[in-house]
Amino acid sequence: MESEAGPSGETKATTSHDQAASGSTRGPSPGSISQASPREGAAEIEPGLDSVLPDDEVQKRVAQAMKIVRRRRYWAMAGGLLPIPVFDIFAIAGVQLAMLRELSVHYGVPFQRNLAKSLMTTLLGSVLPYVAGAGLAGSLAKTMPVLGWGVGLATISALAGAATHATGVVFVQHFESGGTFLDFDPIETRDFFRREFDIARR
């Protein structure tokens, strides 16, 4: 409680209630602004990035990263169309590794080739039952004439596209939050990876 001098020399009390009322016109504090939920199927932006860069710059950077992901997704799908069983799997893995390298350059993150391969393998493990079954069936179907060959190509191509999309989106989100290959936790992100994989597979 403070005192103010009145016109006649008397003092009058001002309460903390008055101070609180005057302070309420200053608007909400930055921490009280809630973050909007990201759209499903899009890269999620961690809270606090807008305090580092303007929103439009962040959006441009993410948009450019997603262009990389989409382009590599199409290359992976093309790799799945290779008629030689097993060789197609190596081609797809090469495309995904190249995507991670390109994303690391885009975000200025040191590329760790062996670690990136290990992380990719762990991520795919979260959808392993489906990928292993469908992938093996698709690869074997390529050895069958006409109909089996066509089904095999379509199956492997779809799996390649979905896995590449999910891997790319997960790493875009991680790099946007300031992460690197060294602090990436594939176990923590497996639910997000599985969700993106399912979205891309539909």
Short mmCIF file of the C-alpha atoms (twelve columns), coordinates in Angstrom:
data_MODEL
# 
_entry.id   MODEL 
# 
loop_
_atom_site.group_PDB 
_atom_site.id 
_atom_site.type_symbol 
_atom_site.label_atom_id 
_atom_site.label_alt_id 
_atom_site.label_comp_id 
_atom_site.label_asym_id 
_atom_site.label_seq_id 
_atom_site.Cartn_x 
_atom_site.Cartn_y 
_atom_site.Cartn_z 
_atom_site.pdbx_PDB_model_num 
ATOM 1   C CA . MET A 1   0.000  0.000   0.000   1 
ATOM 2   C CA . GLU A 2   1.312  3.463   -0.969  1 
ATOM 3   C CA . SER A 3   0.220  6.981   0.021   1 
ATOM 4   C CA . GLU A 4   -0.415 9.950   -2.272  1 
ATOM 5   C CA . ALA A 5   -0.830 13.557  -1.308  1 
ATOM 6   C CA . GLY A 6   -4.313 14.941  -1.909  1 
ATOM 7   C CA . PRO A 7   -5.285 18.510  -2.802  1 
ATOM 8   C CA . SER A 8   -5.658 19.501  0.867   1 
ATOM 9   C CA . GLY A 9   -2.418 17.912  1.969   1 
ATOM 10  C CA . GLU A 10  -4.170 14.803  3.166   1 
ATOM 11  C CA . THR A 11  -2.983 11.426  2.048   1 
ATOM 12  C CA . LYS A 12  -5.061 8.782   0.445   1 
ATOM 13  C CA . ALA A 13  -4.204 5.100   0.118   1 
ATOM 14  C CA . THR A 14  -3.804 3.339   -3.173  1 
ATOM 15  C CA . THR A 15  -4.204 -0.361  -2.938  1 
ATOM 16  C CA . SER A 16  -2.434 -3.088  -4.808  1 
ATOM 17  C CA . HIS A 17  -5.839 -3.761  -6.384  1 
ATOM 18  C CA . ASP A 18  -5.559 -0.467  -8.289  1 
ATOM 19  C CA . GLN A 19  -2.041 -1.364  -9.392  1 
ATOM 20  C CA . ALA A 20  -3.226 -4.765  -10.621 1 
ATOM 21  C CA . ALA A 21  -6.101 -3.155  -12.510 1 
ATOM 22  C CA . SER A 22  -3.768 -0.721  -14.274 1 
ATOM 23  C CA . GLY A 23  -1.381 -3.531  -15.121 1 
ATOM 24  C CA . SER A 24  -4.134 -5.616  -16.711 1 
ATOM 25  C CA . THR A 25  -4.251 -3.296  -19.733 1 
ATOM 26  C CA . ARG A 26  -0.738 -4.201  -20.768 1 
ATOM 27  C CA . GLY A 27  -1.847 -7.414  -22.531 1 
ATOM 28  C CA . PRO A 28  -0.875 -11.037 -21.990 1 
ATOM 29  C CA . SER A 29  2.664  -12.012 -21.251 1 
ATOM 30  C CA . PRO A 30  4.562  -13.852 -24.014 1 
ATOM 31  C CA . GLY A 31  4.362  -17.109 -22.060 1 
ATOM 32  C CA . SER A 32  0.580  -16.977 -21.906 1 
ATOM 33  C CA . ILE A 33  0.151  -17.214 -25.662 1 
ATOM 34  C CA . SER A 34  -0.708 -20.775 -26.590 1 
ATOM 35  C CA . GLN A 35  0.921  -22.428 -29.569 1 
ATOM 36  C CA . ALA A 36  -1.362 -23.594 -32.374 1 
ATOM 37  C CA . SER A 37  -1.409 -27.329 -32.974 1 
ATOM 38  C CA . PRO A 38  0.329  -28.311 -36.228 1 
ATOM 39  C CA . ARG A 39  -1.659 -29.876 -39.007 1 
ATOM 40  C CA . GLU A 40  -1.563 -33.616 -39.126 1 
ATOM 41  C CA . GLY A 41  0.935  -34.837 -41.694 1 
ATOM 42  C CA . ALA A 42  2.996  -31.642 -41.599 1 
ATOM 43  C CA . ALA A 43  6.272  -31.008 -39.816 1 
ATOM 44  C CA . GLU A 44  5.722  -29.827 -36.286 1 
ATOM 45  C CA . ILE A 45  7.484  -26.658 -35.152 1 
ATOM 46  C CA . GLU A 46  8.693  -26.611 -31.593 1 
ATOM 47  C CA . PRO A 47  7.528  -23.709 -29.366 1 
ATOM 48  C CA . GLY A 48  9.986  -20.850 -29.038 1 
ATOM 49  C CA . LEU A 49  11.347 -20.823 -32.579 1 
ATOM 50  C CA . ASP A 50  9.388  -17.696 -33.399 1 
ATOM 51  C CA . SER A 51  11.445 -15.820 -30.821 1 
ATOM 52  C CA . VAL A 52  14.586 -16.629 -32.806 1 
ATOM 53  C CA . LEU A 53  13.448 -15.930 -36.353 1 
ATOM 54  C CA . PRO A 54  10.411 -14.237 -37.912 1 
ATOM 55  C CA . ASP A 55  7.520  -16.583 -38.610 1 
ATOM 56  C CA . ASP A 56  7.777  -16.155 -42.374 1 
ATOM 57  C CA . GLU A 57  11.463 -17.100 -42.366 1 
ATOM 58  C CA . VAL A 58  10.771 -20.233 -40.331 1 
ATOM 59  C CA . GLN A 59  7.970  -21.189 -42.700 1 
ATOM 60  C CA . LYS A 60  10.180 -20.674 -45.735 1 
ATOM 61  C CA . ARG A 61  12.908 -22.822 -44.229 1 
ATOM 62  C CA . VAL A 62  10.458 -25.621 -43.396 1 
ATOM 63  C CA . ALA A 63  8.867  -25.370 -46.852 1 
ATOM 64  C CA . GLN A 64  12.278 -25.760 -48.475 1 
ATOM 65  C CA . ALA A 65  13.052 -28.753 -46.253 1 
ATOM 66  C CA . MET A 66  9.749  -30.397 -47.197 1 
ATOM 67  C CA . LYS A 67  10.580 -29.900 -50.885 1 
ATOM 68  C CA . ILE A 68  13.702 -31.963 -50.260 1 
ATOM 69  C CA . VAL A 69  11.616 -34.655 -48.561 1 
ATOM 70  C CA . ARG A 70  9.062  -34.783 -51.376 1 
ATOM 71  C CA . ARG A 71  11.721 -34.953 -54.070 1 
ATOM 72  C CA . ARG A 72  13.551 -37.772 -52.309 1 
ATOM 73  C CA . ARG A 73  10.265 -39.558 -51.685 1 
ATOM 74  C CA . TYR A 74  9.634  -39.701 -55.426 1 
ATOM 75  C CA . TRP A 75  13.177 -40.974 -56.025 1 
ATOM 76  C CA . ALA A 76  12.633 -43.697 -53.418 1 
ATOM 77  C CA . MET A 77  9.373  -44.697 -55.082 1 
ATOM 78  C CA . ALA A 78  11.229 -44.903 -58.372 1 
ATOM 79  C CA . GLY A 79  13.824 -47.109 -56.697 1 
ATOM 80  C CA . GLY A 80  11.018 -49.422 -55.639 1 
ATOM 81  C CA . LEU A 81  10.166 -49.884 -59.307 1 
ATOM 82  C CA . LEU A 82  13.512 -51.517 -60.049 1 
ATOM 83  C CA . PRO A 83  12.774 -55.042 -61.290 1 
ATOM 84  C CA . ILE A 84  15.669 -56.703 -59.467 1 
ATOM 85  C CA . PRO A 85  14.716 -58.085 -56.013 1 
ATOM 86  C CA . VAL A 86  16.876 -56.972 -53.042 1 
ATOM 87  C CA . PHE A 87  18.760 -54.478 -55.214 1 
ATOM 88  C CA . ASP A 88  15.709 -52.210 -54.949 1 
ATOM 89  C CA . ILE A 89  16.028 -52.193 -51.141 1 
ATOM 90  C CA . PHE A 90  19.612 -50.947 -51.344 1 
ATOM 91  C CA . ALA A 91  18.607 -48.282 -53.833 1 
ATOM 92  C CA . ILE A 92  15.833 -47.022 -51.526 1 
ATOM 93  C CA . ALA A 93  18.175 -46.925 -48.517 1 
ATOM 94  C CA . GLY A 94  20.652 -44.920 -50.580 1 
ATOM 95  C CA . VAL A 95  17.980 -42.376 -51.481 1 
ATOM 96  C CA . GLN A 96  16.948 -41.980 -47.829 1 
ATOM 97  C CA . LEU A 97  20.552 -41.531 -46.733 1 
ATOM 98  C CA . ALA A 98  21.045 -38.893 -49.427 1 
ATOM 99  C CA . MET A 99  17.909 -37.134 -48.159 1 
ATOM 100 C CA . LEU A 100 19.268 -36.954 -44.620 1 
ATOM 101 C CA . ARG A 101 22.553 -35.612 -45.943 1 
ATOM 102 C CA . GLU A 102 20.724 -32.918 -47.914 1 
ATOM 103 C CA . LEU A 103 18.594 -31.970 -44.898 1 
ATOM 104 C CA . SER A 104 21.687 -31.745 -42.702 1 
ATOM 105 C CA . VAL A 105 23.267 -29.319 -45.190 1 
ATOM 106 C CA . HIS A 106 20.034 -27.306 -45.308 1 
ATOM 107 C CA . TYR A 107 20.011 -26.947 -41.505 1 
ATOM 108 C CA . GLY A 108 23.765 -26.642 -41.065 1 
ATOM 109 C CA . VAL A 109 23.950 -29.877 -39.053 1 
ATOM 110 C CA . PRO A 110 27.109 -32.038 -39.291 1 
ATOM 111 C CA . PHE A 111 26.278 -35.188 -41.231 1 
ATOM 112 C CA . GLN A 112 27.059 -38.473 -39.464 1 
ATOM 113 C CA . ARG A 113 26.775 -41.163 -42.138 1 
ATOM 114 C CA . ASN A 114 27.057 -44.288 -39.992 1 
ATOM 115 C CA . LEU A 115 24.893 -42.827 -37.243 1 
ATOM 116 C CA . ALA A 116 22.279 -41.750 -39.792 1 
ATOM 117 C CA . LYS A 117 22.120 -45.307 -41.189 1 
ATOM 118 C CA . SER A 118 21.672 -46.689 -37.681 1 
ATOM 119 C CA . LEU A 119 18.906 -44.196 -36.866 1 
ATOM 120 C CA . MET A 120 17.093 -44.989 -40.109 1 
ATOM 121 C CA . THR A 121 17.176 -48.693 -39.301 1 
ATOM 122 C CA . THR A 122 15.802 -48.090 -35.800 1 
ATOM 123 C CA . LEU A 123 12.992 -45.905 -37.125 1 
ATOM 124 C CA . LEU A 124 11.980 -48.535 -39.652 1 
ATOM 125 C CA . GLY A 125 11.899 -51.014 -36.789 1 
ATOM 126 C CA . SER A 126 8.809  -49.226 -35.446 1 
ATOM 127 C CA . VAL A 127 6.884  -50.423 -38.505 1 
ATOM 128 C CA . LEU A 128 8.965  -53.561 -39.017 1 
ATOM 129 C CA . PRO A 129 6.158  -56.173 -38.891 1 
ATOM 130 C CA . TYR A 130 4.276  -54.494 -41.719 1 
ATOM 131 C CA . VAL A 131 7.340  -53.470 -43.747 1 
ATOM 132 C CA . ALA A 132 9.006  -56.859 -43.420 1 
ATOM 133 C CA . GLY A 133 5.891  -58.780 -44.469 1 
ATOM 134 C CA . ALA A 134 4.735  -56.526 -47.267 1 
ATOM 135 C CA . GLY A 135 8.247  -55.723 -48.408 1 
ATOM 136 C CA . LEU A 136 9.316  -59.349 -48.644 1 
ATOM 137 C CA . ALA A 137 6.090  -60.288 -50.414 1 
ATOM 138 C CA . GLY A 138 6.504  -57.434 -52.862 1 
ATOM 139 C CA . SER A 139 10.124 -58.237 -53.543 1 
ATOM 140 C CA . LEU A 140 9.372  -61.915 -54.129 1 
ATOM 141 C CA . ALA A 141 6.409  -61.033 -56.325 1 
ATOM 142 C CA . LYS A 142 8.816  -59.383 -58.730 1 
ATOM 143 C CA . THR A 143 10.152 -62.811 -59.592 1 
ATOM 144 C CA . MET A 144 6.723  -63.884 -60.828 1 
ATOM 145 C CA . PRO A 145 5.722  -63.144 -64.420 1 
ATOM 146 C CA . VAL A 146 3.299  -60.417 -65.475 1 
ATOM 147 C CA . LEU A 147 0.766  -59.915 -62.630 1 
ATOM 148 C CA . GLY A 148 3.134  -60.764 -59.773 1 
ATOM 149 C CA . TRP A 149 5.766  -58.458 -61.208 1 
ATOM 150 C CA . GLY A 150 3.333  -55.549 -61.366 1 
ATOM 151 C CA . VAL A 151 2.030  -56.132 -57.825 1 
ATOM 152 C CA . GLY A 152 5.567  -56.389 -56.499 1 
ATOM 153 C CA . LEU A 153 6.594  -53.106 -58.103 1 
ATOM 154 C CA . ALA A 154 3.557  -51.275 -56.730 1 
ATOM 155 C CA . THR A 155 4.016  -52.683 -53.204 1 
ATOM 156 C CA . ILE A 156 7.703  -51.878 -52.847 1 
ATOM 157 C CA . SER A 157 7.256  -48.442 -54.419 1 
ATOM 158 C CA . ALA A 158 4.461  -47.505 -51.994 1 
ATOM 159 C CA . LEU A 159 6.460  -48.707 -48.984 1 
ATOM 160 C CA . ALA A 160 9.532  -46.818 -50.132 1 
ATOM 161 C CA . GLY A 161 7.585  -43.590 -50.506 1 
ATOM 162 C CA . ALA A 162 5.888  -43.890 -47.123 1 
ATOM 163 C CA . ALA A 163 9.091  -44.744 -45.251 1 
ATOM 164 C CA . THR A 164 11.042 -41.936 -46.925 1 
ATOM 165 C CA . HIS A 165 8.314  -39.386 -46.196 1 
ATOM 166 C CA . ALA A 166 8.079  -40.393 -42.532 1 
ATOM 167 C CA . THR A 167 11.855 -40.361 -42.075 1 
ATOM 168 C CA . GLY A 168 12.143 -36.938 -43.667 1 
ATOM 169 C CA . VAL A 169 9.345  -35.346 -41.646 1 
ATOM 170 C CA . VAL A 170 10.713 -36.714 -38.364 1 
ATOM 171 C CA . PHE A 171 14.167 -35.285 -39.051 1 
ATOM 172 C CA . VAL A 172 12.799 -31.935 -40.244 1 
ATOM 173 C CA . GLN A 173 11.007 -31.551 -36.920 1 
ATOM 174 C CA . HIS A 174 14.128 -32.594 -35.011 1 
ATOM 175 C CA . PHE A 175 16.417 -30.191 -36.878 1 
ATOM 176 C CA . GLU A 176 13.864 -27.371 -36.510 1 
ATOM 177 C CA . SER A 177 14.029 -27.801 -32.733 1 
ATOM 178 C CA . GLY A 178 17.820 -27.353 -32.861 1 
ATOM 179 C CA . GLY A 179 18.701 -31.042 -32.691 1 
ATOM 180 C CA . THR A 180 21.487 -32.974 -34.409 1 
ATOM 181 C CA . PHE A 181 22.128 -36.593 -35.310 1 
ATOM 182 C CA . LEU A 182 23.926 -37.041 -31.996 1 
ATOM 183 C CA . ASP A 183 20.899 -36.203 -29.810 1 
ATOM 184 C CA . PHE A 184 18.213 -37.780 -31.998 1 
ATOM 185 C CA . ASP A 185 16.187 -40.358 -30.075 1 
ATOM 186 C CA . PRO A 186 14.420 -42.785 -32.471 1 
ATOM 187 C CA . ILE A 187 12.558 -44.431 -29.593 1 
ATOM 188 C CA . GLU A 188 10.957 -41.143 -28.541 1 
ATOM 189 C CA . THR A 189 9.908  -40.339 -32.103 1 
ATOM 190 C CA . ARG A 190 8.680  -43.779 -33.163 1 
ATOM 191 C CA . ASP A 191 4.988  -42.954 -32.576 1 
ATOM 192 C CA . PHE A 192 5.314  -39.827 -34.698 1 
ATOM 193 C CA . PHE A 193 7.195  -41.807 -37.359 1 
ATOM 194 C CA . ARG A 194 4.519  -44.515 -37.392 1 
ATOM 195 C CA . ARG A 195 1.766  -41.922 -37.746 1 
ATOM 196 C CA . GLU A 196 3.499  -40.211 -40.676 1 
ATOM 197 C CA . PHE A 197 4.183  -43.575 -42.278 1 
ATOM 198 C CA . ASP A 198 0.500  -44.525 -42.077 1 
ATOM 199 C CA . ILE A 199 -0.572 -41.152 -43.509 1 
ATOM 200 C CA . ALA A 200 1.803  -41.450 -46.466 1 
ATOM 201 C CA . ARG A 201 0.827  -45.066 -47.116 1 
ATOM 202 C CA . ARG A 202 -2.876 -44.281 -47.599 1 
# 
